[in-house]
């Protein structure tokens, strides 16, 4: 799912303040503290939207508040390292694989990147006009910080509560660095991802009852995401249900019921789907024959694998996808 090593804490650290008066744009601002910065997409001044990748070295303690645009809302997707963003006595602490958002105001935000670990994070900065254009009709369930940004209410800086980035969201976050579309489609793709991220993080239920229900649903989804991650990591040797239950923090019975409700499949059915989809990827690559693909995904019986593959994809594995010479040759003498 993507991980970043945490270097040891250095003996000394320097406090560096990013200056908005530096020449050369934001890339130059981050280079001044030895950081790597890349704009993934956008133009804040023109589109009201900017996706940016940051990598900050472990020896620097960075004050990055001056890089925030006035009245903008920034969503930080924090992959590695620890940061704090503070306003009006409240601190948003961003640990690895957490997300949080904040709004620059007057008085402004205080923000620092703590030394001792390399920082990897993606920021998505939204202008009030962009938020209003996409969220105006959905204002009832928006976080108060977002509502104030949309209507343009003057205020001091504000921070929200951090949230863990779940397994499903990790795949979204990691895709931002390497969009799976042609360059000509990236404008559309990134704007769609911006809307998806707003839907993931900027809404909260209005009532206490809805909030409890929402949290319950989020816990259930997080557990299901964790189960799927475990199954993917141990595709050929999946742990028993009791062990999976211990890892995700609930009883096997409750986990089975929750998983079926969230996915429409039992855990064994979902594991079968993951194995077959992985086998299809291997066959599609042209580097594996049917027997090798079956063994690679945990099938000991070639006949069982062929039967399951046919049920799932509607054709025998020896005929899938019929794009390589190896597969064509294997199919000449047999239907399966």
N, C-alpha and C positions, 0 to 999 in steps of 0.2 A: 504493500500500500504506500510505500515511500517512507523512509526514515532518514534522520540526519544525526550524525555522531555529535556528542557533546564533549568538546575539548576540556582539559583540566583548567581550573581557575588560575589565571596568571597571578604572579606576585604583585604586580602593579597595574593600575588602570588609569587612563586619562579621561577626564570629563571633557567632552567636545560638544559644542553647541553648533547646530546647523544654522548657517546664516542665510536668510532669504535675500540678502543684499549681494551675495556672491554672483559673479558673472558666469554665463554658460548654462543657465537653466538648472533644473533639479538634479540632473545627472552630475553636474559639477558640485552641487551642494553635498551629495552623498560621497563623491570621490574625495572630498576634503577630509572626511573622517576615515578614509581607507575602505569605504564600502563599495560594493558592486550594485549598480542600479540599472534597471532596464524597463522601459515602458512597453508593456505587453500589447496595449491597445488604448486608443482614445486620444482625446484632446480636451482637457478640462475647459479651456476658454471657449472652444467652438462647440463641443458636444455636451459639455456638462458631465462628462464621464471619463475616468481614467483608471486603467488597470496597471499596476506597477509591481515589479519584482525587486526585492531588496535582499542583499546578503551583507551582513555587518560583521567584521572580525571580532573575536572574543575579547581583545584587550581594550576595546573602546567602550566607555560609558557615554552614550549619546543622548543629548537633549534634542529631540526631533520635533518638538511642538512648533517651532517657527516655520516648518514646511507645510503646515496645514493651511488651506484656503479659508478665508473668512466666510462664516455661515455655512460652510460645506459640511456634509456628513461623510465620514470615512469609515469603512468597514475593514478591519484588519483580520486577515486570515493567517494566524501565527503558527508556523510549522516547527520552528526550533528557536531556542532562546527564550528569555523572559523579558517582558516589557510592562511598564505601568503608565497609564494615562489617567490623570486626575483633574477634577473640577468640583468646586464648591464642597470640598471636604470629602468627596467620594472618589475612590480609586478603582479603576478597572485594571485588574492584573491579568495579563495574557501569558499563560504558560504554553508549552509546546502542544500543538494540536487543539488550540482553543480559538474562538472567534469573538470579536467584540466591536461595537461601533460607538462613535462619539461625534459630537458636533462642536465645531469651533465657534466661539462667541466672544463677548466682551463683558467681563474679563475672560481671558483665553484659557486654553488647556495647558496643563503641564504634562510633559511626556518624556520618558527616558527609557533607553534600552540598557539593561543591566549587564555589566561585564561578566566574563567567566564562561561564556559559551558563544559559539558562532550563531548568528541570527539568520534565519531564513523566514521571510514572510511576504505575503502579497497584500497590497492595499488596493481597495476599490473606492475611489473618491466620487461622490455624487453631488452635483450642484442642486440647490433647491428647485430650480426649474425642471430638471430631469426627474426628480422625485415627484413633483407635482403632476407632471405630464402622465406618469404611469400609475400613481397611487392615489390621486385625488378622489376617485370614486370608491376607494376601499379604506377610507380614513377611519372608519369606526373601530376596527380592530388593530390599528397600527400602534406601535410603541409611542408613548407621549413625545419622546425626543423627535421621532420622525414626523409626527403630526405638527409639531411646532415648526420644523424646518419647511414643511410643505406650505403652511399658511404664512410663512415669513415672519413669525413672531420674534421680535428682538429679544434676546436673552443672553445670559452668560453661557459659558461653555457647559456642556452636559456630557455625561458618560452613561452607557448602559451596563447591564450585568453580563459578564462573560459566559459563553456557552461552549461546551465541548463540541468539537467537530466529529460527527459520527462517521462510520465506515462509508456510508453512501455519499456523504458530503465530501469525504476525502477524495473520492474519485473525481468529483466535480472540481475541487480545488487543484488537484494535480494536473488535470487536463488543461488548465489555464496557461500553463507554460508551453504546451505543445498542442495547439488546437488541431483536432482531427478533421479539418476541412481545408479546402484550397484557399490560397491567399485571397482570392476574389470573394470568397464567402465569409471571411473572418469578421468583417464589419457587422454583418447580420448575426453571426454566431456569438460574438462577444456581447452584443446588446441583449441577445436572448439570455446569455449567462448572467448578465447584470440583473435582469428581471427575475431570473431563477433565484439568485442570491438574495434579492429583496424579499421574495416569498419565503425563503428559508429563515431569515433572521430578523426582519423588520416588523413582524406581526406578533401580537400577543392578545389572548382572549380578554374581553372586557370585564366579565364577571368572575368572582372567586370560583364558582362552580365550573365555569368553562376553563379557567386556569388549571384547576385540579385535573379535569378531564384531559386537557391538552398535555399536561405533564405526564399523566398516566400513559397516554398514547405515545409520547416521545420516548418514555422508558421502554415501552413495548417494542417500538421500532428500533431503538438502540440495541436491545437484546437480540432481535432478529438479525440486525446488521452484524453483530458480533458473531452469531452462530454462522452466518454465511462466510465471514472472514475465516473462522476456524475451519470450516469445511474446505474452503479454497486452499488453505495452507496445508491441510492434511488430506488431500484428495484421494490418495491411494491407501491411506491408513487412518480413516476417520476415528476419533475417540468415541467411546460409548456415550449414550445419552446422559448417563449419570455424571460423567466427567464434564461434558459440555455444560450441563446445568450448574455444576460447581463453578465453572469458569465465568459464567454470565450472571450468577448470583440468584438462581431460583430453582425450584424443584423440577425434576424431569417432567412430571405431569403438567405443571403449569406452563413450562417452556414449550412442550409439544402443542398444547392448546393455543398458546399465543402465536407460535410460529405458523400454525395452520390458518389461524384467523387473519394474520397479516399478509401471508403469501398465497393462500389458497392451496397450499401443498403441505404434505407431511415432510419432516426432515429427511427421511430416506428418499422420498420422491424428489426433493430438491437436490440432494446429493447426486442422484442418478442424472438429473438434468445437467448439473455442473460437469459431471464426468463426460457425458456425451457431447456437450458443447466444446469441452476441451479437446476431446478426441477429434471432433470435426475440424477444429483449428489445426491440429497436427496433420490430419490428412490433407487439408487445404494447402499446407505449406509444401507438400510434395516430398518432405524429408522422412516421412514415416509411412510404412505399409500398414495394413489393417492389424496384423498381429502386434506390431510394435506399438501402435496407437492404443490398442486394447490394454496391453500390459502397462503402458505408461500412465493410464488413468485408473488402474486398479482392478481391471477385469482379469480373472484367472481362466475363464472359459470363453473361448472365441465364439462358440455358438450362442451363448447368453449375450455376449456383446453385440453380435450381428443382429440378433432378434430385437434387443433393446434399441439399437441404432435405427433399425428399420421402422419400429413403432414411433420413434421420435421424429425422424427426418423424412420418412416415406420412401426411403431407398436403402439398399444394402450398402455397407461401408465400402465395399470394393468398387462401387459405382459412384462414389462421392469424392470430389465433385466432378470427376472425369476431365480434369484439366492438365494432368501431368502424364508423361509417358509411362511412369511406373504404375500409376493407377490404371491406365488404359490397358497395359500389358497384363496386369493382374486380373482384369475383368474379361479378357478374351475367352478364357476357357471355362468360366463359371459365372453364374448369375450373381453370386454373392462372394 
